[in-house]
Amino acid sequence: MGINYRWLLLAALLSICLLAAPVLGDGDDNDDDDGWGEDGGKGLGVASAVLLGLTMSIVVWKPGLKYLRKNANSIVEDGRWLKKELGKANRWYMKIHYWIGTGAVVTGLIHGIAMNKWEVVFWAGWVGMLLMSISGGLLLWKWPPREVKKGARLLHAQRAILVITVVLIFISHEGFD
């Protein structure tokens, strides 16, 4: 008895689409605006924030997965079965993590451009997101040398960079709006 991960992935993608639906229509029936500009940009900001939050769920996922693997024999009778299923779930989770993280960076970029704010403080948080995505991408590709991958892993796993990125995003949105 295994988990059908295709349905899980489909449910996750459908949830993202439902969460991002307000972005497509901002609810404003004014037809006299000349483009999507700041209204659409704000919707993309919400979508990017949701995607960033889903990407950061790895902070809970990884320790939980480690705990379940360590205690698999005490949780179920056949610990090997649970470890195998957890491995499958982790591979799917990581694939989803990659795509949602990329989506957060792309929607964050479009959000920043649409909001038309060009001060450094507004872009510092996005640069942190980009740095985390690039370092994570280096871990996936086979071409970087071992030293590069080791540095990318150290950089990508830093909770401090994640915290600084979130603080910069918060400051730029709450302190200057």
BAFI-3210 file (N, C-alpha, C; in Angstrom, 3 decimals, decimal comma, padded with zeros to 6 digits):
// residues 177
n [1|2|3|4|5|6|7|8|9|10|11|12|13|14|15|16|17|18|19|20|21|22|23|24|25|26|27|28|29|30|31|32|33|34|35|36|37|38|39|40|41|42|43|44|45|46|47|48|49|50|51|52|53|54|55|56|57|58|59|60|61|62|63|64|65|66|67|68|69|70|71|72|73|74|75|76|77|78|79|80|81|82|83|84|85|86|87|88|89|90|91|92|93|94|95|96|97|98|99|100|101|102|103|104|105|106|107|108|109|110|111|112|113|114|115|116|117|118|119|120|121|122|123|124|125|126|127|128|129|130|131|132|133|134|135|136|137|138|139|140|141|142|143|144|145|146|147|148|149|150|151|152|153|154|155|156|157|158|159|160|161|162|163|164|165|166|167|168|169|170|171|172|173|174|175|176|177]
n.u [000,846|000,913|001,588|000,016|001,829|001,549|-001,056|-000,832|001,020|-000,517|-002,621|-001,193|-000,313|-002,799|-003,763|-001,939|-002,616|-005,232|-004,673|-003,274|-005,167|-006,477|-004,632|-004,920|-007,245|-007,874|-010,094|-011,014|-013,252|-012,792|-012,402|-010,827|-008,122|-004,765|-003,359|-001,997|-000,215|000,394|-001,736|-002,036|000,560|000,639|-000,979|000,627|002,681|001,496|001,097|003,771|004,662|003,164|004,173|006,852|006,553|005,592|007,845|009,650|008,729|010,341|011,944|010,564|009,961|012,394|013,668|011,526|011,321|013,814|013,526|011,382|012,555|014,618|013,206|011,676|011,370|010,177|007,782|006,259|005,654|007,211|009,911|011,525|009,804|008,481|010,653|011,313|008,990|009,073|011,373|010,476|008,468|010,052|011,609|009,607|008,712|010,994|011,213|008,909|009,581|011,747|010,494|008,495|010,056|011,465|009,298|008,545|010,701|010,563|007,926|008,283|010,165|008,700|006,699|008,198|009,075|006,603|005,661|007,285|009,354|012,488|014,490|017,280|016,683|014,229|014,827|016,655|015,725|014,682|017,035|018,245|016,481|017,025|019,735|019,561|018,135|019,864|022,090|020,863|020,187|022,724|023,340|021,879|022,752|025,118|027,532|029,103|032,237|033,354|034,132|032,722|030,098|030,142|030,480|028,129|026,220|026,724|026,086|023,397|022,142|022,181|020,488|020,544|020,782|018,306|016,652|017,574|016,854|014,019|013,545|014,495|012,660|010,323|010,900|011,143|008,551|006,808|007,971|008,133|005,832]
n.v [-001,178|001,933|005,456|007,477|009,484|011,078|012,058|013,537|015,513|016,701|017,703|019,554|021,373|022,251|023,506|025,632|027,009|027,793|029,450|031,428|032,516|035,035|036,786|036,854|038,262|041,308|042,093|044,649|046,638|048,788|050,116|052,060|052,090|051,886|049,526|046,629|047,248|048,583|047,390|044,752|044,033|044,001|041,794|039,807|039,975|038,909|036,302|035,562|035,702|033,634|031,446|031,607|031,064|028,410|027,243|027,599|025,733|023,593|023,850|022,725|020,256|018,750|018,234|016,793|014,607|013,431|012,681|010,820|008,837|008,004|006,891|004,896|002,106|001,962|003,181|001,834|-001,649|-002,794|-001,219|-000,788|-000,596|001,834|003,602|003,373|004,404|006,970|007,893|007,998|009,936|012,098|012,541|013,449|015,665|017,281|017,801|019,336|021,432|022,601|023,652|025,326|027,147|028,344|029,504|031,365|033,151|034,120|035,247|037,119|038,803|039,844|041,090|043,074|044,640|045,500|047,052|049,198|050,256|051,317|051,498|050,360|048,948|047,765|045,752|044,099|041,893|040,274|039,674|038,067|035,869|035,070|034,384|032,170|030,452|030,125|028,945|026,612|025,513|024,961|022,711|020,765|020,435|018,666|019,582|021,465|021,728|019,741|021,369|023,717|022,799|022,056|024,528|025,752|024,142|024,695|027,423|027,400|026,018|027,681|029,012|031,562|033,219|032,830|033,907|036,577|037,320|037,141|039,068|041,369|041,494|041,888|044,362|046,054|046,022|046,661|048,830|050,855|051,183]
n.w [000,000|-001,079|-001,318|-003,674|-005,449|-007,656|-007,574|-005,266|-006,069|-008,079|-006,513|-004,975|-006,963|-007,908|-005,616|-005,444|-007,768|-007,083|-004,914|-006,208|-007,850|-007,258|-008,305|-011,018|-011,531|-010,192|-008,846|-009,096|-010,719|-012,302|-015,414|-016,416|-015,976|-017,233|-017,484|-015,827|-013,781|-010,549|-009,121|-010,148|-009,648|-006,862|-006,369|-007,481|-005,682|-003,389|-004,307|-004,694|-002,061|-000,884|-002,321|-001,518|001,205|001,055|-000,074|001,993|003,744|003,928|006,097|008,155|007,082|006,573|009,209|010,323|008,585|009,025|011,728|011,518|009,891|011,567|013,714|012,562|012,955|015,447|015,006|013,052|012,282|010,229|009,592|007,382|005,203|005,768|005,667|002,979|001,762|002,812|001,564|-001,100|-000,819|-000,049|-002,364|-004,139|-002,722|-002,799|-005,548|-005,910|-004,201|-005,589|-007,924|-006,882|-005,475|-007,578|-008,878|-006,917|-006,982|-009,614|-009,736|-007,740|-008,928|-011,121|-009,668|-008,322|-010,488|-011,523|-009,414|-009,537|-007,944|-007,254|-005,372|-003,428|-001,075|-001,559|-003,331|-002,110|-000,583|-002,614|-003,970|-002,057|-002,179|-004,794|-004,563|-002,830|-004,521|-006,712|-005,457|-004,586|-007,056|-008,067|-006,634|-007,865|-010,498|-012,550|-013,495|-011,902|-010,121|-007,282|-005,114|-005,593|-005,372|-002,691|-001,403|-002,320|-001,094|001,614|001,641|000,777|002,804|004,957|007,566|008,459|006,212|005,068|007,080|007,109|004,518|004,636|006,625|005,327|003,212|004,668|005,959|003,725|002,763|004,888|006,158|004,271|002,813]
ca.u [000,000|001,763|000,952|000,072|002,453|001,059|-002,237|-000,341|001,579|-001,638|-003,314|-000,344|-000,369|-004,140|-003,819|-001,180|-003,435|-006,333|-004,126|-002,824|-006,288|-006,727|-003,653|-005,395|-008,230|-007,653|-011,368|-011,335|-014,006|-012,450|-011,823|-010,100|-006,667|-004,109|-002,581|-002,130|000,594|000,552|-002,769|-001,593|001,834|000,345|-001,450|001,800|003,418|000,833|001,423|005,175|004,770|002,640|005,151|008,022|006,176|005,574|009,236|010,302|008,223|011,424|012,497|009,845|009,973|013,646|013,809|010,471|011,719|014,939|012,970|010,615|013,495|015,355|012,306|010,773|011,102|009,277|006,495|005,550|006,288|008,253|010,541|012,083|008,728|008,277|011,807|011,190|007,927|009,568|012,299|009,658|007,829|011,084|011,955|008,535|008,725|012,109|010,856|007,949|010,360|012,517|009,634|007,821|011,085|011,680|008,105|008,593|011,687|010,053|006,808|008,846|010,785|007,645|006,072|009,066|009,047|005,275|005,494|008,086|010,164|013,846|015,459|018,009|016,050|013,132|015,336|017,587|015,080|014,615|018,394|018,419|015,744|017,770|020,953|019,175|017,737|021,056|022,885|020,125|020,335|024,073|023,347|021,194|023,458|026,270|028,770|030,031|033,203|032,981|034,319|031,616|028,906|030,270|030,176|026,709|025,455|026,874|025,350|021,974|021,635|022,279|019,218|020,740|020,475|016,850|016,089|017,914|016,024|012,640|013,545|014,611|011,374|009,379|011,240|010,839|007,111|006,124|008,592|008,132|004,559]
ca.v [000,000|003,113|006,742|007,856|010,804|011,897|012,764|014,513|016,609|017,381|018,466|020,689|022,341|022,825|024,436|026,827|027,752|028,425|030,542|032,489|033,001|036,476|037,540|036,992|039,343|041,985|042,413|046,045|046,717|050,021|049,852|053,232|052,036|051,608|048,301|045,944|048,081|048,308|046,476|043,399|043,808|043,617|040,404|038,954|039,978|037,932|034,980|035,295|035,442|032,286|030,500|031,637|030,331|026,984|026,827|027,553|024,609|022,626|024,025|021,765|018,956|018,002|017,632|015,798|013,434|012,823|012,042|009,646|007,808|007,501|006,136|004,114|000,785|002,077|003,725|000,735|-002,953|-002,942|000,082|-000,642|-000,126|003,250|004,337|003,389|005,348|008,307|008,257|008,398|011,208|013,141|012,869|014,270|016,950|018,085|018,294|020,424|022,509|023,276|024,414|026,402|028,159|029,080|030,330|032,493|034,127|034,744|036,142|038,241|039,717|040,540|041,955|044,235|045,492|046,113|048,058|050,338|050,777|050,984|051,698|049,134|048,211|046,978|044,621|043,297|040,623|039,455|039,183|036,934|034,740|034,635|033,728|030,841|029,634|029,781|027,973|025,353|024,984|024,390|021,385|019,831|020,223|017,779|020,163|022,207|020,912|019,375|022,516|024,642|022,196|022,107|025,907|026,006|023,457|025,472|028,672|027,119|025,484|028,686|029,564|033,007|033,885|032,782|034,872|037,915|037,562|037,401|040,356|042,424|041,583|042,497|045,778|046,803|046,103|047,290|050,096|051,876|051,262]
ca.w [000,000|-001,188|-001,569|-005,079|-005,419|-008,772|-007,081|-004,299|-006,857|-008,724|-005,472|-004,615|-008,061|-007,913|-004,477|-005,820|-008,733|-006,365|-004,117|-007,097|-008,659|-007,123|-009,082|-012,386|-011,523|-008,915|-008,236|-009,347|-011,967|-013,015|-016,719|-016,888|-015,773|-018,504|-017,420|-014,546|-012,892|-009,126|-008,626|-010,499|-008,967|-005,474|-006,419|-007,681|-004,418|-002,530|-004,851|-004,396|-000,619|-000,639|-002,861|-000,636|002,415|000,733|-000,261|003,302|004,532|004,059|007,438|008,985|006,416|006,732|010,548|010,503|007,825|009,744|012,921|011,118|009,445|012,732|014,571|011,714|013,530|016,592|014,550|012,379|012,455|009,203|009,424|006,024|004,330|006,043|005,141|001,513|001,425|003,137|000,478|-002,253|-000,493|-000,053|-003,762|-004,670|-002,026|-003,290|-006,887|-005,707|-003,586|-006,638|-008,823|-006,148|-005,205|-008,826|-009,073|-005,974|-007,461|-010,851|-009,425|-006,978|-009,896|-011,853|-008,662|-008,112|-011,687|-011,629|-008,363|-009,987|-006,840|-007,677|-004,312|-003,100|000,010|-002,100|-004,104|-001,312|-000,252|-003,818|-004,236|-001,148|-002,763|-005,967|-004,073|-002,344|-005,671|-007,499|-004,706|-004,643|-008,410|-008,220|-006,026|-008,752|-011,753|-012,432|-014,015|-011,033|-009,376|-005,914|-004,213|-005,836|-004,782|-001,239|-001,026|-002,578|-000,051|002,844|001,473|000,655|004,069|006,015|008,034|008,638|004,939|004,943|008,027|006,616|003,337|005,073|007,330|004,312|002,515|005,605|006,127|002,512|002,546|006,009|006,540|003,237|002,061]
c.u [000,890|000,944|001,092|000,559|002,026|-000,173|-001,843|000,232|000,465|-002,404|-002,511|-000,398|-001,745|-004,301|-003,091|-001,988|-004,596|-005,857|-003,715|-003,957|-006,574|-005,756|-004,182|-006,439|-008,154|-008,952|-011,811|-012,027|-013,770|-011,786|-010,970|-008,608|-006,005|-003,247|-002,718|-001,284|000,656|-000,502|-002,397|-000,285|001,642|-000,151|-000,314|002,662|002,823|001,161|002,869|005,381|004,268|003,633|006,416|007,742|006,142|006,988|009,943|009,758|009,274|012,079|011,811|009,974|011,236|013,841|012,740|010,804|012,850|014,447|012,221|011,516|014,215|014,484|011,347|010,418|010,174|007,899|005,642|006,333|007,440|008,848|011,115|011,039|008,527|009,429|011,751|010,130|008,343|010,563|011,552|009,027|008,842|011,497|010,881|008,522|009,824|011,838|009,896|008,665|011,133|011,630|008,928|008,814|011,377|010,499|008,089|009,558|011,157|008,883|007,271|009,486|009,720|006,911|006,896|009,055|007,706|005,074|006,325|008,802|011,608|014,904|016,061|017,274|014,896|013,608|016,238|016,991|014,993|015,987|018,705|017,702|016,493|019,033|020,642|018,809|018,939|021,894|022,182|020,227|021,699|024,162|022,728|022,001|024,721|027,586|029,632|031,017|032,745|033,091|033,177|030,339|028,953|029,941|028,716|025,850|025,522|026,064|023,838|021,366|021,679|020,904|019,333|020,399|018,966|016,195|016,355|017,052|014,596|012,558|013,641|013,309|010,347|009,631|010,847|009,339|006,375|006,685|008,428|006,832|003,727]
c.v [001,239|004,366|007,051|009,303|011,677|012,693|013,826|015,739|017,403|018,233|019,694|021,765|023,010|023,829|025,732|027,666|028,461|029,586|031,723|033,071|034,484|037,335|037,816|038,095|040,025|042,415|043,850|046,136|048,011|049,687|051,014|053,188|051,510|050,354|047,669|046,582|047,642|047,348|045,026|043,049|043,399|042,180|039,430|038,901|038,982|036,512|034,612|034,990|034,042|031,239|030,453|030,879|028,830|026,450|026,686|026,438|023,516|022,711|023,064|020,357|018,153|017,435|016,563|014,495|012,686|012,073|010,760|008,515|007,174|006,577|005,249|002,771|000,851|002,619|002,629|-000,556|-003,160|-001,569|000,297|-000,123|001,370|004,083|004,436|004,405|006,785|008,795|008,710|009,768|012,349|013,512|013,753|015,646|017,841|018,606|019,479|021,643|023,295|024,187|025,558|027,513|028,999|029,999|031,537|033,567|034,857|035,689|037,329|039,269|040,527|041,506|043,224|045,192|046,218|047,209|049,307|051,042|050,351|051,280|050,344|048,305|047,339|045,722|043,701|041,932|039,701|038,890|038,008|035,695|034,175|033,883|032,315|029,923|029,211|028,753|026,618|024,706|024,365|022,993|020,342|019,479|019,407|018,456|020,888|021,270|020,701|020,556|023,523|024,100|022,249|023,518|026,245|025,344|024,220|026,768|028,435|026,670|026,493|029,247|031,086|033,763|033,913|033,823|036,301|038,278|037,913|038,746|041,504|042,602|042,269|043,987|046,585|046,958|046,829|048,680|051,211|051,971|052,445]
c.w [000,000|-001,454|-003,052|-005,155|-006,583|-008,341|-006,072|-005,017|-007,528|-007,715|-005,064|-005,699|-008,138|-006,775|-004,800|-006,803|-008,041|-005,508|-004,994|-007,935|-008,475|-007,934|-010,484|-012,525|-010,174|-008,245|-008,463|-010,703|-012,721|-014,338|-017,214|-016,571|-017,036|-018,470|-016,055|-013,476|-011,453|-008,600|-008,916|-009,826|-007,520|-005,414|-006,625|-006,428|-003,440|-003,001|-004,541|-002,924|-000,272|-001,135|-002,001|000,657|002,192|000,529|001,078|004,186|004,690|005,436|008,420|008,415|006,726|008,137|010,829|009,794|008,527|010,980|012,558|010,643|010,628|013,588|013,791|012,343|014,739|016,194|013,909|012,562|011,478|008,906|008,040|005,054|004,507|005,491|003,628|001,072|001,726|002,083|-000,765|-002,015|-000,538|-001,469|-004,387|-004,026|-002,578|-004,704|-006,790|-005,137|-004,649|-007,478|-008,118|-005,822|-006,436|-009,110|-008,159|-006,458|-008,695|-010,549|-008,583|-007,892|-010,633|-010,914|-008,462|-009,291|-011,793|-010,593|-008,650|-008,831|-007,117|-006,624|-003,919|-002,058|-000,498|-002,810|-003,298|-000,948|-001,447|-004,173|-003,312|-001,658|-003,965|-005,567|-003,585|-003,511|-006,501|-006,762|-004,663|-006,013|-008,651|-007,616|-006,950|-009,995|-011,541|-012,817|-012,999|-010,335|-007,929|-004,955|-004,358|-005,200|-003,260|-000,730|-001,217|-001,508|001,264|002,790|001,491|001,986|005,208|006,365|008,171|007,359|004,720|005,850|007,553|005,406|003,736|005,791|006,329|003,533|003,409|005,763|004,889|002,280|003,673|006,330|005,539|002,466|002,446]
res [m|g|i|n|y|r|w|l|l|l|a|a|l|l|s|i|c|l|l|a|a|p|v|l|g|d|g|d|d|n|d|d|d|d|g|w|g|e|d|g|g|k|g|l|g|v|a|s|a|v|l|l|g|l|t|m|s|i|v|v|w|k|p|g|l|k|y|l|r|k|n|a|n|s|i|v|e|d|g|r|w|l|k|k|e|l|g|k|a|n|r|w|y|m|k|i|h|y|w|i|g|t|g|a|v|v|t|g|l|i|h|g|i|a|m|n|k|w|e|v|v|f|w|a|g|w|v|g|m|l|l|m|s|i|s|g|g|l|l|l|w|k|w|p|p|r|e|v|k|k|g|a|r|l|l|h|a|q|r|a|i|l|v|i|t|v|v|l|i|f|i|s|h|e|g|f|d]
***
